[in-house]
Each structure stands twice: as C-alpha cells, then as structure tokens.
Amino acid sequence: MKLLFDLFPVILFFVSYKLSSGNIFLATGVTIAASVAQIIWLKARHKPVEPMLWFSTALVTIMGSATLYFHNQAFIMWKPTLLYWGFALALLLSQAIWRKNLIRKVLEQQMTLPEPVWLKLNRAWAAFFVFMGALNLLVAYRFSESIWVNFKLFGGMGLMLLFVIVQGMVLSRYLPDQTDTPPSAE
C-alpha cells in the first residue's frame, strides 16, 4: 500500500497526461496538487512525513511551477533527474561526512550484513541513482515527450524493480539459510 501511496503523483501524472491527449501542463498541475495533498493527508492523520517525500514534493512544486510559469516542459522533465541525483548525493554525503549509511538505516531491521557489504550497497544505490538521472535526461532529450512520459512511469519502475531483484540475489548469500533451522519436535 505504501508503494501505491508513494507512486500516487507519478500515476496521476501519467493518467492525466494520457486522458488530456498529451497536455503536459495539465499533468504537471495535477502532480503538484497530488504531491501537496499527500503531505496534507499525512499531517491530517498525524503521521510523519518522510524526508524523501518532503524533498520530492519540494522538487515537483518548484520544477512544476517553473514549467507552468514559463510554459516550458523542460523543467518538469528535469525533475526526476534532480530527484535521483539528490538521492545519490544524500547517500554519498551521509556516508562521507556523517559516517551514516542511509541504506543500512533503512534495511538493517530486515537483514544483518558485514560492514563492507553495507558500504558497497550504499555505493551501488548511489551509482544506480546517478545512472537513472542520466538516463532520464537521455530519454527526455532524445525521444518524444510521449515516450518520456511512458518511460517516467514504466521504464523507471521497471529498472528500479530489476535493480532491487539483482540486489536481492547478491545479498541472498548473506542471509541465513532457512533450511538450516532444526525441525520442530512433535
């Protein structure tokens, strides 16, 4: 359910773009409203707003407003790149400056890994986000707006899912083998 909540603005962007016959300005306005509505919804329910959601909402509001004000879709097309690169920067800087591994902080409740593996995992995610940001720009500037909109939802999600699956396969060697548990005494 959280995944659907997180993807809500992206899905609404895609749907409103398609239903409006490619009106990226309408889709941008819908996305800004949906992003702000997410924060209002969480605040009204006295739930915490994660830093990632604050960052994403700020970016979509700034870049989306610039898109609407200047009537130039380039601003909203840059938003995913800035988001991905912001994530990469946060992962690398938190590790380098504060010695905090953000990936570890998110995943350590689910798994125990040796410290060098946590460091590699943090770097792998940072590299993935740098790649995704560059790929977004490549698609935005080399292909049509409609292809970029499709890529934003399906390509981005597909590549993220593929990356998570590969990470899972790599990390599986560090997880306890479930077959090692002794049979229960009956």
N, C-alpha and C positions, 0 to 999 in steps of 0.2 A: 504494500500500500504506500509506503514511503517513496518507493521508486516512482510510482504514478504521480504522487504529490510533487516530487522534485521535477518531473518532466512536464507537469501541467502547462507552464508557459510555452514550452517548445511545441507541445502538441497543439495548443491553441493557435500558435503562430502558423504552424503548418496547415491546420484546418481552415483558419480564416483566410490564409493566402489562397488555398485551393478553391474555397467557396466564393471568394470575391474575384475569381478569374485573374489571379496574379497581382492583386493590389498589395504590394509590399508595405505601403504606408499604413493601410488599414491593419494589416497583420502586425505591424510594429506597435501601433497604438494598443491593440488587443493584448500584446505581450507585455507591454509596460503595465497596463491595468491588472493583468493576471499576476504579475510578479509582486506588485504592491499589495494586491488582495491576499496573496499568500502570507505576507508578513502581518497584515491586519488580522487575518484568520488566526494565526498562531498567537498573536498578542491578546486577542479577544478571549482565547481559550487558556490564557496564562501558561502557554508553552514557550520554551526557549527558542530563540531564532538562532540557528547555527551561523557562524561567521561566513561560511561559504554562501549561504542564502543572502546575507547582507551584501556581500561582495557582488554576487550575480545580479541582485536587484539594482544595486547602485550602477553597475555597468550597463544593464539594459535600459535603465532610466536615462542615463547620460547619453549613451550612444543612440538609443531610440529617439530621444528628444532632438538630438542633432540631426538625425535622419528626417524627422518631421519638419523641423525648423528650416533646414537647408534644402529640403525636398531632394535628398541625395541618399540612396540606399547603401552607399559605401560604408557609412557609419555603422549601420546595423550588421553589415556583413563582416566588419572588423570585430564585432563584439565577441564571437566565440574564440577568436584568436587571442584577444586580450584576456579572456577568462582562462583559457588553457595556459597561457604564458604566466598569468598571475598565480595559478595553482603551482606551476613548475617553480616559479620564483619563491613562493611560500615554502615549498618542500625543501629547496636547496638552502635558502637563507636560515630557516629554522634549524636545520642541521648544522650549518656552518657557524652561525652566530650564537645561538642559544643552546646548541647541543641537544635539541629536541627533534626527535624523529616523528613527524606527524603521521606517517603511515603506521608506525608502531603504535602510536597512541590510539589510532582507530581500530587496529586489528589485534592488539595484544590480549584482549579478552577471549578471542576465538582461538588463538594459537600461540605457542611458545617457539621462538626461533633464536638461533645464536645471533649475537650482536652483529657480526659481519654480514649475515643474511638480511637483517633489518636494514642495514646501511645500503646494501645492493638493491633491496626492494624499493627503498625511498628514491634512490637514484634512477631506477628503472621507471618508476611512475613519473618522475620529473622529465626524463627523456621522452616518455610517451606523450606527455602534455606538450612539450616543445614540438614534437613531430605533428601532433594534432593541430596545433596552432598554425604551423607552416602549411599543412595540408589544406586547412580551411581557406587560407589565402590563395593557394594554388587553384582550388575549385572556384572560389569567388571571382578570380580574375581571368581564368582560362575557359570557363564554361558559362552557360547562360544562367540568369537569375533563377529560373525554374529548377535547373539541375542543382544549383547551390542550395535551394530550399529543401529539395529531396535529400541531398547529402547531409544537410544540417541535422535532419531527424534520423534517417535510416543509415547513412554512412557513418556518422558519428557514433550512434548507438551500436551499430554492428562492429565497428572497430574496437570500441570500448569492451563489448562483450567478448570478442576474440582475445583481447589483451588479458582480460580477467581469467578466461579459461586457460590461456598459456601460463599465466602466473600461478593459477591453481595447480597445474600439472607440475610446474617447477617446485612449488612449495610442498607438494604432497609427500615428497621424500623426507621432509622434516616433521611431518605429523605422525603421531603414534599409530601403529598398525592396529586396527580394530580386531584383527584375528588373533592378536596376542593375549586377549583377555581370557582368563580361565573360565571354563564352563561353570554354570551355576550348579550348586549342589541341590539335588532334589531328594 
